[in-house]
Amino acid sequence: MEIPVTSNPLLDRLPKHLGQYIKAQDYDQYTPINQAVWRYVMRKNVAHLSQVAHESYMSGLKKTGISIDNIPSMYGMNRILKEIGWAAVAVDGFIPPNAFMEFQAYKVLVIASDIRQLENIEYTPAPDIIHEGAGHAPIIASPDYAEYLRRFGEIGARAISNAHDMDMYEAVRKLSILKEAEGIAQEDIDAAEDEVNRLQQMTVEPSEIALIRNLHWWTVEYGLIGTLEDPKLYGAGLLSSLGESKHCLTDAVKKLPYSIDAAYQEFDITQMQPQLFVTPDFGYLMEVLEEFAETMALRRGGWRGVQKLIDCKQLGSIELNTGLQVSGNFSNMIQDEDNRVVYFETHGPSALSYRGKELIGLGTDHFRKGFSSPLGKLKRSSMAIENMSPRDLKAFEIYEGGINSFEFESGITVTGMITTGTRSVDGTLLVVHFDGCEVSYKGNKLISRKNGPFDMVIGSSVVSAFAGAADHHSFDVKSNVSSTATIHNELSEEDKKLNEYYKEVRDQREAKSSQETALLTIFKIVKEQYPTDWLLSLEIFELTRNKEVLAHLESLMISRANIAHLIKDGLSLVMEDNGVIQ
């Protein structure tokens, strides 16, 4: 049976192309062990984070409907998030950075609906519902932080990437999946790790998306707030990690004042971070974000911006000083001696828009194979074409009917019969339409169409260049969905039985009528048949305070030193709940 995607008015506004990343949350996939893992992490986190997290975290848990005892459902989250103007969708692990940012721009939290294994209870490199639901969601209850997150998404979605970014994304996604899955051969994990290391060590000029991803990591994921001497946690990676939420406040982690320098600090998802950045407040995050945005092609445009789009080999857009936008896969440009873009080309489906809206009849159906056009001022004219009156245009042979010929300052010449033009609502000339046209530069024919339509955009400069389409309705984008899917192992009969025992204990706790005899019978079976399991014994001790169960847990702390601290922390929670702190 197909599981419906829980909606929210904000989700109905999402661009169609983002739908390819959304998956329904199958709540029945969560096993009783998964629920126990969630409960343990949340109980421990809340006890610790109430002392070390930003003040908005605890109130945010209530506002966003995050339960300590149960894995959140998308239905419940969307119903409550709607009240603070946000929504949530489930996805399969990591998704491409631009898509992730675009969801944020629409005030939608992206939540990886899988949950970490018991073996990875402290930390997992794979995004999971503990990280997303318990880490990201509560902090957005802070209006200042929520606005930062939205604005970050808006800017980040326009950041231009390169081929190395996509290789890195695929490698990191694969490694995170293999590390979280059961029964994966160590050589496969090692090979995936080697590939991530190989890509990280390559000397590649960082793209805009790589730099802004770093800013995202050091704020949204691993940010501290306050003073260097007494910082508080607000990054989701810290809020959702039992180990790192403590480790990050020790002297072993260097604390640095947050600045734009964080954009140039790389990170490793497979280990705890050696340094973290501290922002004085959420407002300062916005200041640094805007400072970074000023370095982007989004704000600077020009030939460098067009070159970034050519190099990225992905869908992108430029905006001209007239407000006209061209979207497509940019493939070529010509610059004049002052490095101004005087001609550009796209290949494949392309579209023309104005202020984010596709111009009628000038979409991908019209430009199926690409688009090209000269730019700039006309020779012997101090006035840009877009500023010319009808009389000025006629003086330069830009008028309807007849064979027209004119020359740009760059030396590009255009000859053809003008049929009409497209103007903006305020009367600015945006596009001149020809029936047959020839465009030449330095003796070379750039465009030669004796018959058929040719459309020349009007503009004297490229003021912006950015990733994606100017109008998201223009393209049916179905690329960038990874072929590497999250691995869901079938439970063995032994695991199924263990989950049944977890469910019996959970049912008794929720019914608040626990039967000690039945619980101790389960304990003896688990002790015999599942000697390495510790969490169920901890839950049984919580309900019974039985000395034999406590002795078994203490024995496990000796025999399994690597998880001794987890058992000790769990016992502390049990004792604190009863007013007995040991």
For each residue, the residues with C-beta under 8 A, 3 or more apart:
1:
2: 24
3: 24 25 26
4: 24
5: 11 22 23 24 74 89 90
6: 24 25 73 74 75 78
7: 11 12 78
8: 11 12 78 79 81 82 87 88
9: 12 13 82 87
10: 13 14 82 85 86 87 106 107 108
11: 5 7 8 14 78 87 89 108
12: 7 8 9
13: 9 10 106
14: 10 11 18 19 103 106 108
15: 18 102 106 472 473
16: 19 472 473 476
17: 20 472 475 476 477 478
18: 14 15 21 22 99 102 103 106
19: 14 16 22
20: 17 477 478 481
21: 18 89 91 92 95 99 103 110 481
22: 5 18 19 89 90 91
23: 5 90 91 92 113
24: 2 3 4 5 6 90
25: 3 6 73 74 90 113
26: 3 29 113
27: 30 71 73
28:
29: 26 488
30: 27 34 35 71 115
31: 34 35 491 499 502
32: 35 36 499 500 502 503 506
33: 36 37 118 498 499 502 535
34: 30 31 37 38 71 115
35: 30 31 32 38 39 70 71 502 506
36: 32 33 39 40 118 502 506 535 536 539
37: 33 34 40 41 115 116 117 118 121 130 535
38: 34 35 41 42 70 71 115 129 130
39: 35 36 42 43 68 69 70
40: 36 37 43 44 121 535 538 570
41: 37 38 44 45 121 130 134 240 242
42: 38 39 45 46 66 67 68 69 130 134
43: 39 40 46 47 68 573
44: 40 41 47 48 242 569 570 573
45: 41 42 48 49 134 239 240 242 245
46: 42 43 49 50 58 61 68
47: 43 44 50 573 576
48: 44 45 51 52 242 245 246
49: 45 46 52 53 57 58 233 239 245
50: 46 47 53 58
51: 48
52: 48 49 232 233 245 249
53: 49 50 57 58 232 233 234 239
54: 57 139 142 225 232 233 234
55: 58 59 232
56: 59 60 138 139 141 142 145 234
57: 49 53 54 60 61 138 139 233 234 239
58: 46 49 50 53 55 61 62 138
59: 55 56 62 63 141
60: 56 57 63 64 137 138 139 140 141 142
61: 46 57 58 64 66 68 134 138
62: 58 59 65
63: 59 60 80 83 84 138 141
64: 60 61 77 80 81 84 137 138 140 141
65: 62 72 76 77 79 80 81
66: 42 61 72 77 133 134 137 138
67: 42 70 72
68: 39 42 43 46 61
69: 39 42 510
70: 35 38 39 67
71: 27 30 34 35 38 115 129 133
72: 65 66 67 76 77 129 133
73: 6 25 27 76 77
74: 5 6 25 77 78 88 89 90 111 113
75: 6 78 79
76: 65 72 73 79 80
77: 64 65 66 72 73 74 80 81 88 111 133 137
78: 6 7 8 11 74 75 81 82 87 88
79: 8 65 75 76 82
80: 63 64 65 76 77 83 84
81: 8 64 65 77 78 84 86 87 88 109 137
82: 8 9 10 78 79 85 86 87
83: 63 80
84: 63 64 80 81 140 141 146
85: 10 82 107 146
86: 10 81 82 107 108 109 140 146
87: 8 9 10 11 78 81 82 107 108 109
88: 8 74 77 78 81 108 109 110 111 137
89: 5 11 21 22 74 103 108 109 110 111
90: 5 22 23 24 25 74 111 112 113
91: 21 22 23 95 110 111 112 113
92: 21 23 95 112 113 114 485 486
93: 112 114 126 127 173 176 177 486
94: 112 126 127 169 172 173 176 482
95: 21 91 92 99 100 110 482
96: 99 100 166 169 480
97: 100 101 156 159 161 165 169 209 213
98: 101 102 156 157 159 161 209 467 468 480
99: 18 21 95 96 102 103 480
100: 95 96 97 103 104 110 153 156
101: 97 98 104 105 152 153 154 155 156 157 159 212 216
102: 15 18 98 99 105 106 153 157 468
103: 14 18 21 89 99 100 106 108 109 110 153
104: 100 101 107 108 109 110 149 150 152 153 154 156 157
105: 101 102 150 153 154 156 157
106: 10 13 14 15 18 102 103 153
107: 10 85 86 87 104 146 150
108: 10 11 14 86 87 88 89 103 104
109: 81 86 87 88 89 103 104 132 136 137 140
110: 21 88 89 91 95 100 103 104 132
111: 74 77 88 89 90 91 129 132 133 136 137
112: 90 91 92 93 94 126 127 128 129 131 132
113: 23 25 26 74 90 91 92 129
114: 92 93 126 128 129 180 486 488
115: 30 34 37 38 71 128 129 130
116: 37 120 121 124 126 128 130 180
117: 37 120 121 124 180 182
118: 33 36 37 121 535
119:
120: 116 117 123 124 179 180
121: 37 40 41 116 117 118 242 566
122: 241 242 243 566
123: 120 241 242 243 244 272
124: 116 117 120 128 131 176 179 180
125: 175 176 179 180 269 270
126: 93 94 112 114 116 176 177 179 180 486
127: 93 94 112 131 132 176
128: 112 114 115 116 124 131 132 180
129: 38 71 72 111 112 113 114 115 132 133 134
130: 37 38 41 42 115 116 133 134 135 240
131: 112 124 127 128 134 135 136 236 237 240 241
132: 109 110 111 112 127 128 129 135 136 137 236 240
133: 66 71 72 77 111 129 130 136 137
134: 41 42 45 61 66 129 130 131 137 138 239 240
135: 130 131 132 138 139 235 236 237 238 239 240
136: 109 111 131 132 133 139 140 220 236
137: 60 64 66 77 81 88 109 111 132 133 134 140
138: 56 57 58 60 61 63 64 66 134 135 141 239
139: 54 56 57 60 135 136 142 145 234 236 239
140: 60 64 84 86 109 136 137 145 146 149
141: 56 59 60 63 64 84 138 146
142: 54 56 60 139 145 146 282
143: 146 147
144: 147 148 281 282 283
145: 56 139 140 142 148 149 234 282 285
146: 84 85 86 107 140 141 142 143 149 150
147: 143 144 150 151 286
148: 144 145 151 152 219 282 285 286 289
149: 104 140 145 146 152 153 220
150: 104 105 107 146 147 153 154
151: 147 148 154 155 286 289
152: 101 104 148 149 155 156 212 215 216 219 220 289
153: 100 101 102 103 104 105 106 149 150 156 157
154: 101 104 105 150 151 157 158
155: 101 151 152 158 159 212 289 292 293 296 298
156: 97 98 100 101 104 105 152 153 159 209 212 213 216
157: 98 101 102 104 105 153 154 467 468
158: 154 155 296 298 466 467 468
159: 97 98 101 155 156 207 208 209 211 212 296 298 466 467
160: 207 208 209 296 297 305 308 309 312 316 465 466 467
161: 97 98 165 166 207 208 209 210 312 314 467
162: 165 166 204 207 210 311 312
163: 166 167 312 313
164: 167 168 199 202 204 207 210
165: 97 161 162 168 169 207 209 210
166: 96 161 162 163 169 170 480
167: 163 164 170 171 199
168: 164 165 171 172 196 199 200 210
169: 94 96 97 165 166 172 173 482
170: 166 167 173 174 482 484
171: 167 168 174 175 192 195 196 199
172: 94 168 169 175 176 196 269
173: 93 94 169 170 176 177 482 484
174: 170 171 177 178 192 195 484
175: 125 171 172 178 179 189 192 193 195 196 269 270
176: 93 94 124 125 126 127 172 173 179 180 269
177: 93 126 173 174 180 181 484 485 486 487
178: 174 175 181 184 188 189 192 487
179: 120 124 125 126 175 176 184 189 270
180: 114 116 117 120 124 125 126 128 176 177 486 487
181: 177 178 184 486 487 489
182: 117 489
183: 489
184: 178 179 181 188 189 487
185: 188 189
186: 189 190
187: 190 191
188: 178 184 185 191 192
189: 175 178 179 184 185 186 192 193
190: 186 187 193 194
191: 187 188 194 195
192: 171 174 175 178 188 189 195 196
193: 175 189 190 196 197 270
194: 190 191 197 198
195: 171 174 175 191 192 198 199
196: 168 171 172 175 192 193 199 200 270
197: 193 194 200 201
198: 194 195 201 202
199: 164 167 168 171 195 196 202
200: 168 196 197 266 268
201: 197 198
202: 164 198 199
203:
204: 162 164
205:
206: 210 211 264
207: 159 160 161 162 164 165 210 211 308 312
208: 159 160 161 211 212 296 297 308 467
209: 97 98 156 159 160 161 165 212 213 467
210: 161 162 164 165 168 206 207 213 214
211: 159 206 207 208 214 215 263 264 292
212: 101 152 155 156 159 208 209 215 216 263 292
213: 97 156 209 210 216 217
214: 210 211 217 218 262 263 264 265 266 267
215: 152 211 212 218 219 262 263 288 289 292
216: 101 152 156 212 213 219 220 221
217: 213 214 220 221 222 267
218: 214 215 221 222 223 235 258 262 265 267 276 277
219: 148 152 215 216 222 223 235 258 262 277 279 285
220: 136 149 152 216 217 223 235 236
221: 216 217 218 235 236 237
222: 217 218 219 235 237 238 248 267 273 276
223: 218 219 220 233 234 235 238 258 276 277 279 285
224: 231 232 233 234 235 238 248 255 276 277 278 279
225: 54 231 232 233 234 278 279 280 281 282
226: 230 231 232 278 280
227: 230 231 278 280
228: 231 255 256 257 278
229:
230: 226 227
231: 224 225 226 227 228 249 255 276 278
232: 52 53 54 55 224 225 226
233: 49 52 53 54 57 223 224 225 238 239 245 248 249
234: 53 54 56 57 139 145 223 224 225 238 239
235: 135 218 219 220 221 222 223 224 238 239
236: 131 132 135 136 139 220 221 239 240
237: 131 135 221 222 240 241 244
238: 135 222 223 224 233 234 235 241 244 245 248
239: 45 49 53 57 134 135 138 139 233 234 235 236 245
240: 41 45 130 131 132 134 135 236 237
241: 122 123 131 237 238 244 245
242: 41 44 45 48 121 122 123 245 246 566 569
243: 122 123 246 247 272
244: 123 237 238 241 247 248 272 273
245: 45 48 49 52 233 238 239 241 242 248 249
246: 48 242 243 249 250
247: 243 244 250 252 253 272
248: 222 224 233 238 244 245 253 272 273 276
249: 52 231 233 245 246 253
250: 246 247 253
251:
252: 247 274
253: 247 248 249 250 272 273 274 275 276
254: 274 275 276
255: 224 228 231 275 276 277 278
256: 228 261 262 275 276 277 278
257: 228 277 278
258: 218 219 223 262 277 278 279 280 284 285 288
259: 262 277 288
260: 263 288 291 292
261: 256 264 265
262: 214 215 218 219 256 258 259 265 277 288
263: 211 212 214 215 260 292
264: 206 211 214 261
265: 214 218 261 262 275 277
266: 200 214
267: 214 217 218 222 273
268: 200 271 273
269: 125 172 175 176
270: 125 175 179 193 196
271: 268
272: 123 243 244 247 248 253
273: 222 244 248 253 267 268 276
274: 252 253 254
275: 253 254 255 256 265
276: 218 222 223 224 231 248 253 254 255 256 273
277: 218 219 223 224 255 256 257 258 259 262 265
278: 224 225 226 227 228 231 255 256 257 258
279: 219 223 224 225 258 282 284 285 288
280: 225 226 227 258 284
281: 144 225 284 285
282: 142 144 145 148 225 279 285 286
283: 144 286 287
284: 258 279 280 281 287 288
285: 145 148 219 223 258 279 281 282 288 289
286: 147 148 151 282 283 289 290
287: 283 284 290 291
288: 215 258 259 260 262 279 284 285 291 292
289: 148 151 152 155 215 285 286 292 293
290: 286 287 293 294
291: 260 287 288 294 295
292: 155 211 212 215 260 263 288 289 295 296
293: 155 289 290 296 298 299
294: 290 291 299 300
295: 291 292 299 300
296: 155 158 159 160 208 292 293 299 300 466
297: 160 208 300 301 302 304 305 308 309 464 465 466
298: 155 158 159 293 305 464 465 466
299: 293 294 295 296 464
300: 294 295 296 297 304 305 464 465
301: 297 305 318 319 461 462 463 464 465
302: 297 305 306 339 340 341 461 462 465
303: 306 307 333 335 339 340 341 462
304: 297 300 307 308
305: 160 297 298 300 301 302 308 309 318 462 464 465
306: 302 303 309 310 318 330 333 341 344 462 465
307: 303 304 310 311 333
308: 160 207 208 297 304 305 311 312 316 465
309: 160 297 305 306 312 316 317 318 330 465
310: 306 307 313 330 331 332 333
311: 162 307 308
312: 160 161 162 163 207 308 309 316 467
313: 163 310 329
314: 161 329 467
315: 327 328 329 467 468 469 475 477
316: 160 308 309 312 327 328 329 330 465 466 467 468
317: 309 325 326 327 328 353 465 466 467 468 469 470
318: 301 305 306 309 325 326 330 344 462 464 465
319: 301 323 324 325 462 463 464 465 466 470
320: 323 324 325 326 375 457 458 459 460 461 462 463
321: 384 386 459 460 461 463
322: 386 424 428 429 430 457 458 459
323: 319 320 354 355 424 428 430
324: 319 320 352 353 354 430 431 457 458 459
325: 317 318 319 320 352 353 354 355 356 470 471
326: 317 318 320 344 346 350 351 352 353 371 373 457 470
327: 315 316 317 350 351 352 353 468 469 470 471 474 475
328: 315 316 317 346 347 348 349 350 351 367 370 371
329: 313 314 315 316 346 347 348 350
330: 306 309 310 316 318 333 344 345 346
331: 310 345 346 347 370
332: 310 344 345 372
333: 303 306 307 310 330 341 343 344 345
334: 341 342 343 344 410 412 441
335: 303 339 340 341 342
336: 339 340 342 376 409 410
337:
338:
339: 302 303 335 336
340: 302 303 335 336 375 376 410 461
341: 302 303 306 333 334 335 344 375 461 462
342: 334 335 336 374 375 376 408 410 412
343: 333 334 372 373 374 375 410 412 439 441 446
344: 306 318 326 330 332 333 334 341 372 373 375
345: 330 331 332 333 370 371 372
346: 326 328 329 330 331 350 367 370 371 372
347: 328 329 331 369 370
348: 328 329 368 369 370
349: 328 364 367 368 475
350: 326 327 328 329 346 364 367 370 371
351: 326 327 328 358 362 363 364 367 469 470 471 474 475
352: 324 325 326 327 358 359 362 363 367 371 430 431 455 457
353: 317 324 325 326 327 356 357 358 359 469 470 471 474
354: 323 324 325 357 359 424 430
355: 323 325
356: 325 353 470 471
357: 353 354 471
358: 351 352 353 362 363 470 471 473 474
359: 352 353 354 362 363 422 430 431
360:
361: 366
362: 351 352 358 359 366 367 422 431 455
363: 351 352 358 359 366 367 474
364: 349 350 351 367 368 474 475
365: 368
366: 361 362 363
367: 328 346 349 350 351 352 362 363 364 370 371
368: 348 349 364 365
369: 347 348
370: 328 331 345 346 347 348 350 367
371: 326 328 345 346 350 352 367 455
372: 332 343 344 345 346 439 446 447
373: 326 343 344 455 456 457
374: 342 343 408 410 412 414 439 446 456
375: 320 340 341 342 343 344 408 457 459 460 461 462
376: 336 340 342 408 409 410 412 460
377: 381 382 383 384 385 408 409 460
378: 381 385 396 406 407 408 409
379: 407 408 409
380:
381: 377 378 388 392 396
382: 377
383: 377 387 388 392
384: 321 377 387 388 460
385: 377 378 388 393 396 398 429 458 460
386: 321 322 428 429 430 458 459 460
387: 383 384
388: 381 383 384 385 392 393 396 398 429
389: 392 393
390: 393 394 399
391: 394 395
392: 381 383 388 389 395 396
393: 385 388 389 390 396 398 399 429
394: 390 391 397 398 399
395: 391 392
396: 378 381 385 388 392 393 406
397: 394 404 405 406
398: 385 388 393 394 404 406 418 432
399: 390 393 394 402 404 418
400: 418 419 420 421
401: 417 418
402: 399 417
403: 415 416 417
404: 397 398 399 414 415 416 417 418
405: 397 413 414 415
406: 378 396 397 398 413 414
407: 378 379 411 412 413 414
408: 342 374 375 376 377 378 379 411 412 413 414
409: 336 376 377 378 379
410: 334 336 340 342 343 374 376 441
411: 407 408 441 442
412: 334 342 343 374 376 407 408 439 440 441 446
413: 405 406 407 408 439 440 441
414: 374 404 405 406 407 408 437 438 439 456
415: 403 404 405 437 438 440
416: 403 404 434 435 436 437 438 449 454
417: 401 402 403 404 434 435 436 437
418: 398 399 400 401 404 421 432 433 434
419: 400 433 434 435 453
420: 400 433
421: 400 418 429 430 431 432 433
422: 359 362 429 430 431 433
423: 427 428 429 430
424: 322 323 354 427 428 430
425:
426:
427: 423 424
428: 322 323 386 423 424 458
429: 322 385 386 388 393 421 422 423 432 458
430: 322 323 324 352 354 359 386 421 422 423 424 457 458
431: 324 352 359 362 421 422 455 456 457 458
432: 398 418 421 429 455 456 458
433: 418 419 420 421 422 453 454 455 456
434: 416 417 418 419 437 449 453 454 455 456
435: 416 417 419 451 452 453 454
436: 416 417 449 450 451 452 454
437: 414 415 416 417 434 447 449 454 456
438: 414 415 416 445 447 448 449 450
439: 343 372 374 412 413 414 445 446 447 448
440: 412 413 415 443 444 445 446
441: 334 343 410 411 412 413 444 446
442: 411
443: 440
444: 440 441
445: 438 439 440 448
446: 343 372 374 412 439 440 441
447: 372 437 438 439 454
448: 438 439 445
449: 416 434 436 437 438 452 453 454
450: 436 438
451: 435 436
452: 435 436 449
453: 419 433 434 435 449
454: 416 433 434 435 436 437 447 449
455: 352 362 371 373 431 432 433 434
456: 373 374 414 431 432 433 434 437
457: 320 322 324 326 352 373 375 430 431
458: 320 322 324 385 386 428 429 430 431 432
459: 320 321 322 324 375 386 462
460: 320 321 375 376 377 384 385 386
461: 301 302 320 321 340 341 375
462: 301 302 303 305 306 318 319 320 341 375 459 465
463: 301 319 320 321
464: 297 298 299 300 301 305 318 319
465: 160 297 298 300 301 302 305 306 308 309 316 317 318 319 462
466: 158 159 160 296 297 298 316 317 319
467: 98 157 158 159 160 161 208 209 312 314 315 316 317
468: 98 102 157 158 315 316 317 327 472
469: 315 317 327 351 353 472 474 475 477
470: 317 319 325 326 327 351 353 356 358 474
471: 325 327 351 353 356 357 358 474
472: 15 16 17 468 469 475 477
473: 15 16 358
474: 327 351 353 358 363 364 469 470 471
475: 17 315 327 349 351 364 469 472
476: 16 17
477: 17 20 315 469 472 480
478: 17 20 481
479:
480: 96 98 99 166 477
481: 20 21 478
482: 94 95 169 170 173 485
483:
484: 170 173 174 177
485: 92 177 482
486: 92 93 114 126 177 180 181
487: 177 178 180 181 184
488: 29 114
489: 181 182 183
490:
491: 31 495 496 499
492: 495 496
493: 496 497
494: 497 498 529
495: 491 492 498 499
496: 491 492 493 499 500
497: 493 494 500 501
498: 33 494 495 501 502 526 530 533 536
499: 31 32 33 491 495 496 502 503
500: 32 496 497 503 504
501: 497 498 504 505 522 525 526 536
502: 31 32 33 35 36 498 499 505 506 536 539
503: 32 499 500 506 507
504: 500 501 507 508 518 522
505: 501 502 508 509 519 522 536 539 540 543
506: 32 35 36 502 503 509 510 539
507: 503 504 510 511
508: 504 505 511 513 514 515 518 519 543
509: 505 506 512 514 539 542 543
510: 69 506 507
511: 507 508 514
512: 509
513: 508
514: 508 509 511 519 543 544
515: 508 518 519
516: 519 520 543 544 546
517: 520 521
518: 504 508 515 521 522
519: 505 508 514 515 516 522 523 540 543 544
520: 516 517 523 524 540 544 546 548 549
521: 517 518 524 525
522: 501 504 505 518 519 525 526 536 540
523: 519 520 526 527 536 537 540 546 548 549 552
524: 520 521 527 528
525: 501 521 522 528 529
526: 498 501 522 523 529 530 533 536 537 540
527: 523 524 530 531 537 552
528: 524 525 531
529: 494 525 526
530: 498 526 527 533 536
531: 527 528
532: 556 560
533: 498 526 530 536 537
534: 537 538 553 556 560 563 566 567
535: 33 36 37 40 118 538 539 570
536: 36 498 501 502 505 522 523 526 530 533 539 540
537: 523 526 527 533 534 540 541 549 552 553 556
538: 40 534 535 541 542 553 567 570 571 574
539: 36 502 505 506 509 535 536 542 543
540: 505 519 520 522 523 526 536 537 543 544 546 549
541: 537 538 544 545 546 549 550 553 571 574
542: 509 538 539 574 577
543: 505 508 509 514 516 519 539 540
544: 514 516 519 520 540 541 549
545: 541 550
546: 516 520 523 540 541 549 550
547: 550 551
548: 520 523 551 552
549: 520 523 537 540 541 544 546 552 553
550: 541 545 546 547 553 554 571
551: 547 548 554 555
552: 523 527 537 548 549 555 556
553: 534 537 538 541 549 550 556 557 567 571
554: 550 551 557 558
555: 551 552 558 559
556: 532 534 537 552 553 559 560 563 564 567
557: 553 554 560 561 563 564 567 568
558: 554 555 561 564
559: 555 556
560: 532 534 556 557 563 564
561: 557 558 564
562:
563: 534 556 557 560 566 567
564: 556 557 558 560 561 567 568
565: 568 569
566: 121 122 242 534 563 569 570
567: 534 538 553 556 557 563 564 570 571
568: 557 564 565 571 572
569: 44 242 565 566 572 573
570: 40 44 535 538 566 567 573 574
571: 538 541 550 553 567 568 574 575 582
572: 568 569 575 576 581 582
573: 43 44 47 569 570 576 577
574: 538 541 542 570 571 577 578
575: 571 572 578 580 581 582
576: 47 572 573 579 580 581
577: 542 573 574
578: 574 575
579: 576
580: 575 576
581: 572 575 576
582: 571 572 575
